[in-house]
Amino acid sequence: MATQSNKPVTTLRCGAIKATIWRNAGEKGEFYNTTFARSYKDAHGEWKDSASFGLADLEALVALVTQAKTWIGEQSEQ
């Protein structure tokens, strides 16, 4: 099924890395998906997102995976 809205329910950040959490509706009820991105400025000074992560990004990515798992777990308990 389609996403209930095109807006994320929350965005978690750690440095240049962000985790965006989306609420979805399925046959068995609501569920959450998470997308991860690294923000950077391009040559023109405009902010862009990339789904590519370097070695220096991995610690922040792991921290956000843990935070996203906790956040989703807390929503499921409510």
N, C-alpha and C positions, 0 to 999 in steps of 0.2 A: 504494500500500500504506500501511498505518498506521504511525505512529511506533512505534519499538521500545519506548520507555518514555515515560512522561509527564513525565520529569525532563529539564531541559536538561543538555547536556554541559558547558557553561560559560556564565558571564555576565561580560561586560566592562562596565566603568563609566568614565564621564568626567563628573564633576559629577552633575547630576540625570538625565543620559541614560544608558540602559543598552542593551546589545546582548545578546540571549539567543540562544545557538546550540543548535540541536536536531539530533540524529542521526536519520536516517530510513533505511528500507530500501526499495529499489525493485527492479524487475526486473533492473536492471543493477548492483545492489550498493548499498552505503551511499552516502548523500549528506547534505549539511547544508543547513539553512535557518536564516535569522536573522530575528529580530523585534526591533524597536527601540521603546523607550518612554521617556517623560519622567515621572519620579516627582515628585509634589507632595503637599502636605498639604491636605485639604479643610477646610471651615469648622469641622468637628468635631475637627480635629487628626489625622485618620486618613490614612495613606498610600494614595495612589491612583496609577494609571498612566494616561497619555494617549498616544495615537498622533499627537498634534498637536504640531508644533514651531514655535516662533517664531524670529525672526531671531537672537536671542541664543543659541539652541540649535544653530544650524546648524554652527558650527565644531566643537563637541563631536560632533555627529552624523557629520560627515565624518571626524573622527579615529577614531571607533568603526567606521565602515565599513571604513577601512583596516586597523584592528586585526583585525576579524572576517575580512576577506579573507586576511590573513596567517595567522591561526590555522587557518582551514579549509585553506589551502594546505599548511601544515605537517602537518596530519593526513592529507592525501591522499598525501603523500610517504612516510609511514610504512608 
